[in-house]
Amino acid sequence: MPALKILQLTDLHILPQAGDKMLGIDTEEYFQKTLAHAHAKHGQFDLILLTGDLGQDPTADSYRRIFRHLQTYQTPCLCLPGNHDDLELMEAELHSDFVSCRKHLLLQNWQIIAINSQKCGSPVGLVSQEELAFLAQTLRTHKMPALVAIHHHCVLSQSSWMDTMRIENGEELLALAESFPQVKAITCGHLHQELQTTHKHIALFATPASCFQFKPLATEFALDMLPPGYRIFELFDEGELQSSCYRLPISMHDLQTNVHGY
Ligand SMILES: [Fe+2]
């Protein structure tokens, strides 16, 4: 039996007003369906991890609606920002005993570390020197197995248009992470597609969005007809982990694949 079961949801792209649509779909409806599917199929989680792009052109109300949906599950939720998010608004609205933007969580004998990869005014990722110092200090202090969560990807994904928006100092982040043997995995969103690879002893994951998906191996913006998805981590006492992605059993017939840009 795993010690911990974690649900990762990412790239919700919740719009300013309830009922708004993006690329033909109601992103809030898909977020709710994704949450519901994950719980119906896998039961209660020890943690729900939300790895950025929670809002699209976000307002306080965007985050209030996300908060309300999360609150109903009475499960610890950790939210970190993506390039579309407003961190100040997030911190103001995603704030309760269950839901927070905390950067570090101790869960049994594991630790979850949330890193901000926002680059001001840009869709590109950057891990600031402050964030790198926070990661190093946290890992020096806490020696238990670590799952690091971040919005942007730090290695090439082979979607060249998305790779122009990866973490521009991803090598620096990986060099730091690899110097700590307790870092077991780094998981991200941003790519709107599933990915799994390794760097030295570290497993690297990207997770499908809870709304629309991007086509793998694309050279420019291209939507995939795959349905929304999520990732589950099972963390074991000895520091091992298992992870799989799941998708909703729905058709994306409303998705407007002829629209460019997001
Ligand atoms: Fe996104």
Residues whose N, C-alpha, C, O or C-beta is under 5 A from the ligand:
A	BS01	LIG	D11 D53 H190
